[in-house]
């Protein structure tokens, strides 16, 4: 049985009917002593064009095909592309901010490691750990490079919080005890005993190779935690209807509707941090647009087209549902490797768009007409400090928030 972190939810947890995990299995009141916090990172491998957060920067020169007719003045200095991000629900736009990030990196691999892994101080896991709670799975990702899993490498656990890959909603719902019983799912007590035994038999190898077998250790530990939580019924039907998914098809595929539906499932179940990846599953980096045209026109065309065809509709549904979800503070950040130059280059800057109930509409993300920022623009850690502030995370796990004007 494959207990690797990437295959955790297809292996050990499936065997126990416990794929989803975390507060997904506990009484919801148990996780909701006050307001439940969740952070959702929607990550585009290859880049995220600044026209989505600073469209007015390109008006004077018509860069990226930006014109007065295709720009939306959201308010408080925020301008976006009218046909894509501009179609988000009014409540989301009223609580939207564009945040400037100067990370200084132009290599795909290096920037993904810096943005998602945080070097030896993994941002996603530290975030999930700082939010706290009793979730067996506090941090998950959906999608990713089918050949290597999470970009960069699997990060080591932070205080027992590990990053897990979810590939199927069916076993998550089985873990909750909802839906039609699956005869292929063993009794939870039997599965717990089996995995506990497997862990005991492997203990010497785990201790001898703590680094190379860290994924195995995390998978075993998370499986056991999930299995020991009480079940909670949950139905897939309502999610399928909301996101336009085929009845009964609970796979998480490259289609964003499946990823957003799974993200909502995990949030309602108690997961702290969810990362939705639109990453390569072939040799193509999906958002790495080097097509230039006059003033980067083709770059703008490709960026809009991919947003429209893959992301916008399910993102709109997700934000509409999450922004009005009683008892929850769901912060959604949309970003990618870097901005895009009108020349088709990688730009060592980034303009994420952030939505959340405590986000004050505004911008720190105005770029030049070449998609660049000044030298004083805050970096990656400061971006996560801002996210932690609008997520109302106790303390300052990433240092002081430099963006108080949009909080």
C-alpha positions as CSV (number, residue, x, y, z in Angstrom):
1,X,0.0,0.0,0.0
2,X,1.4,3.4,-1.0
3,X,1.6,5.7,2.1
4,X,3.5,8.5,0.3
5,X,2.2,11.9,1.0
6,X,1.3,12.5,-2.7
7,X,-0.7,9.2,-2.8
8,X,-1.9,9.4,0.8
9,X,-5.5,10.0,-0.2
10,X,-5.4,7.2,-2.8
11,X,-3.7,4.7,-0.5
12,X,-3.8,4.5,3.2
13,X,-6.8,6.9,3.7
14,X,-8.8,5.2,1.0
15,X,-8.2,1.9,2.7
16,X,-9.8,3.3,5.8
17,X,-12.5,5.3,4.1
18,X,-10.7,8.4,5.5
19,X,-9.4,10.3,2.6
20,X,-10.5,13.8,3.5
21,X,-9.7,14.1,7.1
22,X,-9.1,17.0,9.3
23,X,-12.0,18.7,10.9
24,X,-13.9,17.1,8.0
25,X,-14.6,14.3,10.5
26,X,-15.5,16.2,13.6
27,X,-18.7,17.8,14.7
28,X,-18.7,21.1,13.0
29,X,-19.4,22.9,16.3
30,X,-16.1,21.4,17.6
31,X,-14.2,23.5,15.0
32,X,-16.4,26.5,15.2
33,X,-15.8,27.8,18.7
34,X,-15.9,31.2,17.0
35,X,-15.5,32.0,13.4
36,X,-13.9,29.3,11.2
37,X,-10.9,30.6,9.2
38,X,-9.8,29.2,5.8
39,X,-7.3,30.5,3.3
40,X,-7.6,29.4,-0.4
41,X,-4.6,29.9,-2.7
42,X,-5.5,29.7,-6.4
43,X,-2.1,29.3,-8.0
44,X,-1.4,29.6,-11.8
45,X,1.9,28.0,-12.8
46,X,3.6,30.3,-15.3
47,X,2.3,33.7,-14.2
48,X,-0.6,36.0,-13.4
49,X,-1.0,39.0,-15.7
50,X,-1.2,42.3,-13.8
51,X,-4.0,43.5,-16.0
52,X,-6.3,41.5,-13.6
53,X,-5.3,43.7,-10.7
54,X,-4.0,46.9,-12.2
55,X,-5.7,47.2,-15.6
56,X,-5.6,51.0,-15.6
57,X,-1.8,50.9,-15.7
58,X,-2.0,49.9,-19.3
59,X,-4.7,52.2,-20.6
60,X,-2.5,55.0,-21.9
61,X,-0.5,52.8,-24.2
62,X,-3.1,50.1,-24.9
63,X,-0.8,47.4,-23.6
64,X,-2.3,43.9,-23.4
65,X,-5.2,45.2,-25.5
66,X,-6.5,47.3,-22.5
67,X,-9.0,49.9,-23.6
68,X,-11.6,52.0,-21.8
69,X,-14.3,49.6,-22.9
70,X,-12.8,46.5,-21.4
71,X,-11.6,47.9,-18.0
72,X,-13.8,47.9,-14.9
73,X,-13.3,50.5,-12.2
74,X,-14.0,48.4,-9.2
75,X,-13.5,51.2,-6.7
76,X,-11.0,52.7,-4.3
77,X,-8.3,52.7,-7.0
78,X,-8.8,49.0,-8.1
79,X,-9.2,48.4,-11.8
80,X,-9.6,45.0,-13.4
81,X,-10.4,43.3,-16.6
82,X,-14.1,43.7,-17.1
83,X,-14.9,40.4,-18.8
84,X,-13.0,38.1,-16.3
85,X,-12.3,39.2,-12.7
86,X,-14.8,42.0,-13.3
87,X,-17.7,39.5,-13.4
88,X,-17.2,38.3,-9.8
89,X,-20.1,38.8,-7.4
90,X,-20.5,42.4,-6.2
91,X,-19.8,41.4,-2.6
92,X,-16.5,39.9,-3.7
93,X,-15.5,43.0,-5.7
94,X,-16.5,45.2,-2.8
95,X,-13.9,43.2,-0.7
96,X,-11.2,42.9,-3.4
97,X,-7.6,44.1,-3.1
98,X,-4.6,44.1,-5.5
99,X,-1.4,43.5,-3.6
100,X,2.0,44.4,-5.0
101,X,4.8,41.8,-4.5
102,X,8.4,42.2,-5.5
103,X,10.1,38.8,-5.3
104,X,13.0,39.4,-7.6
105,X,12.8,35.9,-9.3
106,X,12.4,35.1,-13.0
107,X,12.9,31.3,-12.9
108,X,9.7,29.1,-12.7
109,X,11.1,26.5,-10.4
110,X,12.8,29.0,-8.1
111,X,9.7,31.2,-7.8
112,X,7.4,28.3,-7.2
113,X,9.7,27.1,-4.4
114,X,9.9,30.6,-3.0
115,X,6.2,31.4,-3.2
116,X,4.8,28.0,-2.1
117,X,7.5,26.4,-0.1
118,X,9.1,29.4,1.5
119,X,12.5,27.8,1.6
120,X,12.8,26.1,5.0
121,X,9.8,28.1,6.4
122,X,6.9,26.7,4.4
123,X,4.2,29.4,4.1
124,X,1.2,27.2,3.5
125,X,2.0,24.8,6.4
126,X,2.9,27.6,8.8
127,X,-0.4,29.3,7.8
128,X,-2.3,26.1,8.5
129,X,-0.4,25.5,11.8
130,X,-1.0,29.1,12.9
131,X,-4.8,28.9,12.3
132,X,-4.8,25.9,14.6
133,X,-7.7,23.7,15.5
134,X,-7.9,19.9,15.7
135,X,-7.9,19.0,12.0
136,X,-6.2,15.8,11.1
137,X,-5.5,17.4,7.7
138,X,-5.0,21.2,8.1
139,X,-3.4,21.8,4.6
140,X,-4.3,20.2,1.3
141,X,-3.6,20.9,-2.4
142,X,-5.8,20.0,-5.4
143,X,-4.2,19.5,-8.8
144,X,-0.5,20.0,-9.4
145,X,2.2,18.6,-11.7
146,X,1.1,15.0,-12.4
147,X,4.7,13.9,-12.7
148,X,6.1,15.3,-9.5
149,X,3.2,16.4,-7.3
150,X,3.5,19.7,-5.5
151,X,5.8,22.1,-7.3
152,X,9.3,22.2,-5.9
153,X,9.2,19.3,-3.5
154,X,7.0,17.9,-0.7
155,X,7.6,20.2,2.3
156,X,8.4,18.7,5.7
157,X,5.7,18.8,8.3
158,X,5.4,21.9,10.6
159,X,4.5,20.8,14.2
160,X,2.7,17.8,12.8
161,X,0.9,19.7,10.0
162,X,1.7,18.2,6.6
163,X,0.5,19.0,3.1
164,X,-1.7,16.3,1.5
165,X,-2.8,15.8,-2.0
166,X,-6.5,15.2,-2.6
167,X,-7.5,13.6,-5.9
168,X,-11.1,12.3,-5.3
169,X,-14.1,13.7,-3.4
170,X,-15.8,10.3,-3.1
171,X,-13.6,9.0,-0.4
172,X,-13.8,12.3,1.4
173,X,-17.6,11.9,1.5
174,X,-17.2,8.3,2.6
175,X,-15.1,9.5,5.4
176,X,-17.9,11.8,6.5
177,X,-20.3,8.9,6.5
178,X,-22.5,10.5,3.9
179,X,-23.8,9.1,0.6
180,X,-24.3,5.5,-0.3
181,X,-22.2,3.1,1.7
182,X,-19.2,1.7,-0.3
183,X,-18.7,-2.0,0.2
184,X,-15.1,-1.6,-0.8
185,X,-14.3,0.6,2.2
186,X,-13.2,-1.5,5.2
187,X,-14.5,-1.0,8.7
188,X,-12.7,2.1,10.2
189,X,-11.7,0.2,13.4
190,X,-10.1,-2.6,11.3
191,X,-8.4,-0.1,9.0
192,X,-7.0,1.8,12.1
193,X,-5.6,-1.4,13.5
194,X,-4.1,-2.3,10.1
195,X,-2.4,1.1,9.6
196,X,-1.2,1.2,13.2
197,X,0.4,-2.2,12.7
198,X,2.0,-1.1,9.5
199,X,3.4,2.0,11.2
200,X,4.8,-0.2,14.1
201,X,6.4,-2.6,11.6
202,X,8.0,0.3,9.8
203,X,9.1,2.2,12.8
204,X,12.8,1.2,12.6
205,X,13.1,2.2,8.9
206,X,11.2,5.5,9.7
207,X,13.7,6.3,12.5
208,X,16.7,5.4,10.4
209,X,15.7,7.5,7.4
210,X,13.7,10.5,8.9
211,X,14.3,12.8,5.9
212,X,13.8,10.4,2.9
213,X,10.8,8.7,4.6
214,X,9.2,11.9,6.0
215,X,6.4,11.6,3.5
216,X,5.7,8.0,4.6
217,X,5.7,9.1,8.3
218,X,3.3,12.0,7.6
219,X,1.0,9.8,5.5
220,X,0.8,7.2,8.3
221,X,0.2,9.7,11.0
222,X,-2.4,11.7,9.1
223,X,-4.2,8.5,8.1
224,X,-4.5,7.5,11.8
225,X,-5.7,10.9,12.9
226,X,-8.4,10.9,10.2
227,X,-9.6,7.4,11.1
228,X,-9.9,8.3,14.8
229,X,-12.2,11.2,14.2
230,X,-16.0,10.7,14.4
231,X,-17.8,10.7,11.1
232,X,-20.1,13.4,9.8
233,X,-22.7,12.9,7.0
234,X,-22.2,15.0,3.9
235,X,-23.8,14.8,0.5
236,X,-22.2,15.5,-2.9
237,X,-25.5,16.3,-4.7
238,X,-25.6,20.0,-3.6
239,X,-22.0,20.6,-4.6
240,X,-22.5,19.0,-8.0
241,X,-25.5,21.1,-8.7
242,X,-23.8,24.3,-7.6
243,X,-20.7,23.8,-9.7
244,X,-22.3,22.1,-12.7
245,X,-20.6,18.7,-12.2
246,X,-22.0,15.4,-13.6
247,X,-24.0,13.6,-11.0
248,X,-22.0,11.0,-9.2
249,X,-18.6,12.0,-10.8
250,X,-16.5,13.0,-7.8
251,X,-13.1,13.0,-9.4
252,X,-10.8,16.0,-9.1
253,X,-9.6,16.7,-12.6
254,X,-7.8,19.5,-14.4
255,X,-11.2,21.2,-14.7
256,X,-11.4,24.1,-12.1
257,X,-15.1,23.3,-11.3
258,X,-14.0,20.1,-9.7
259,X,-11.2,21.8,-7.8
260,X,-13.4,24.6,-6.4
261,X,-16.1,22.0,-5.4
262,X,-13.5,20.0,-3.6
263,X,-12.1,23.2,-2.0
264,X,-15.6,24.0,-0.6
265,X,-16.0,20.5,0.6
266,X,-12.7,20.7,2.5
267,X,-13.5,24.2,3.9
268,X,-16.9,23.1,5.2
269,X,-15.2,20.1,6.7
270,X,-12.6,22.1,8.6
271,X,-9.4,22.3,6.5
272,X,-7.4,25.5,7.2
273,X,-5.5,26.0,4.0
274,X,-6.4,24.8,0.5
275,X,-4.2,25.3,-2.5
276,X,-5.7,24.9,-6.0
277,X,-3.0,24.3,-8.6
278,X,-3.3,24.9,-12.3
279,X,0.1,23.4,-13.1
280,X,1.6,21.4,-15.9
281,X,0.3,18.0,-16.7
282,X,2.3,17.8,-20.0
283,X,5.4,19.7,-21.0
284,X,3.5,22.9,-21.2
285,X,3.5,25.4,-18.3
286,X,-0.2,26.5,-18.6
287,X,0.2,30.3,-17.8
288,X,3.6,30.9,-19.4
289,X,2.5,33.2,-22.2
290,X,5.4,34.5,-24.3
291,X,3.2,35.4,-27.2
292,X,3.8,39.1,-27.6
293,X,2.1,40.9,-30.5
294,X,1.9,44.7,-30.5
295,X,2.1,45.9,-26.9
296,X,1.8,42.4,-25.6
297,X,-1.6,42.1,-27.2
298,X,-1.4,38.3,-27.7
299,X,-0.2,37.9,-24.1
300,X,-3.4,39.8,-23.0
301,X,-5.5,37.8,-25.3
302,X,-4.2,34.4,-24.1
303,X,-4.5,35.5,-20.4
304,X,-8.1,36.5,-20.8
305,X,-9.0,33.5,-22.9
306,X,-7.6,31.0,-20.4
307,X,-9.2,32.8,-17.5
308,X,-12.6,32.7,-19.3
309,X,-12.4,29.1,-20.5
310,X,-11.0,27.5,-17.3
311,X,-11.4,29.7,-14.2
312,X,-14.0,32.4,-14.2
313,X,-17.3,30.6,-13.9
314,X,-16.3,28.2,-11.1
315,X,-14.4,31.0,-9.3
316,X,-17.6,33.2,-9.4
317,X,-19.6,30.4,-7.9
318,X,-17.0,29.7,-5.3
319,X,-16.7,33.3,-4.2
320,X,-20.5,33.8,-4.2
321,X,-20.9,30.8,-1.8
322,X,-17.8,31.5,0.4
323,X,-18.4,35.2,0.9
324,X,-21.8,34.5,2.3
325,X,-21.0,31.4,4.3
326,X,-22.2,32.0,7.8
327,X,-19.6,31.5,10.5
328,X,-16.7,31.5,8.1
329,X,-13.9,33.9,7.1
330,X,-12.7,32.5,3.8
331,X,-9.8,34.4,2.2
332,X,-9.1,33.7,-1.4
333,X,-5.9,34.8,-3.1
334,X,-5.4,34.4,-6.8
335,X,-1.7,34.6,-8.0
336,X,1.0,32.8,-9.9
337,X,4.7,32.7,-10.6
338,X,5.2,36.3,-11.8
339,X,3.7,39.1,-13.8
340,X,4.0,39.2,-17.5
341,X,6.0,41.7,-19.5
342,X,4.6,43.3,-22.7
343,X,7.7,41.9,-24.3
344,X,6.7,38.4,-23.2
345,X,9.3,38.2,-20.4
346,X,9.1,36.8,-16.9
347,X,8.7,39.8,-14.6
348,X,10.2,39.5,-11.0
349,X,7.0,41.1,-9.6
350,X,3.5,39.9,-8.9
351,X,0.0,41.4,-8.5
352,X,-2.2,38.9,-6.6
353,X,-5.9,39.7,-6.2
354,X,-7.3,38.9,-2.8
355,X,-11.0,38.5,-1.8
356,X,-12.4,38.2,1.8
357,X,-14.9,39.6,4.2
358,X,-12.2,41.6,6.1
359,X,-10.4,42.7,2.9
360,X,-10.8,46.5,2.5
361,X,-11.2,47.3,-1.2
362,X,-8.1,49.0,-2.5
363,X,-4.7,48.5,-4.0
364,X,-1.0,48.5,-3.2
365,X,-0.5,46.8,-6.6
366,X,-0.3,49.6,-9.1
367,X,2.4,48.7,-11.7
368,X,4.1,50.6,-14.4
369,X,3.0,50.1,-18.0
370,X,5.8,47.5,-18.2
371,X,4.4,45.6,-15.3
372,X,7.1,46.6,-12.9
373,X,7.2,47.9,-9.3
374,X,9.5,50.1,-7.3
375,X,12.4,48.8,-5.2
376,X,10.5,49.5,-1.9
377,X,7.6,47.1,-2.8
378,X,7.2,44.4,-0.1
379,X,8.1,40.8,-0.9
380,X,6.7,37.3,-0.5
381,X,6.8,37.0,3.3
382,X,5.0,40.4,3.6
383,X,2.3,39.2,1.2
384,X,1.6,36.2,3.5
385,X,1.7,38.6,6.5
386,X,-1.1,40.5,4.8
387,X,-3.1,37.3,4.1
388,X,-2.7,36.4,7.8
389,X,-4.0,39.8,8.8
390,X,-7.2,39.6,6.7
391,X,-7.6,35.9,7.8
392,X,-7.5,37.2,11.4
393,X,-4.8,34.6,12.4
394,X,-3.6,35.0,16.0
395,X,-0.3,36.8,16.3
396,X,1.9,37.7,13.4
397,X,3.2,34.3,12.0
398,X,4.9,36.1,9.1
399,X,5.8,39.3,10.7
400,X,4.0,42.7,10.6
401,X,1.5,43.4,7.8
402,X,2.8,46.2,5.6
403,X,-0.5,46.7,3.8
404,X,-2.7,48.2,6.5
405,X,-4.5,50.5,4.0
406,X,-6.2,47.4,2.5
407,X,-7.2,45.8,5.8
